[in-house]
């Protein structure tokens, strides 16, 4: 963890908002507390050291994600789900920030959650719906993927000449999360993979120059090919 501050102090202080102000109604939705409090550690790092450092902090937490069982547990039986609610949950939020792609709007969503649900007990779906509505982005499949499965979205691709062929694999049905990739090896462009193969033009000196934006919590997997 970052040696420049005690992350426990930041994490537990964040619970004044995520846990003590907005509180889960069912233990299955404990991610409302822990995902946001863990994400706050990265935001604190960003505040102190800059945006790149904040992103690196959250991305670095991926190495301890287990993907052993879903983050959301069974309702009505005091099942809090996987401990991945901390680090995987934070990376889900960091990924959603990329989808919003407007830091002022994202900050407004985080603050708006605390205004809208101030001193309330809520279900996870209420939080999910609020974020989707305020972002203006359809996020139901994103939440289902990261909260309710153990699968990391896999971006399968191959590059032949000047053509990139790509799709999503290991995803929930209908998963169509946009993704930023460097089609020219430098500048990131938004593409919209689905479970069906698609193509795009690339301008690369070498296929090895192709990059997927690391801020998205996904697996990028070059494949041989059955793609058209």
Order of alpha helices (4+ residues) and beta strands (2+ residues): alpha-beta-alpha-alpha-alpha-alpha-beta-alpha-alpha-beta-beta-beta-beta-beta-beta-beta
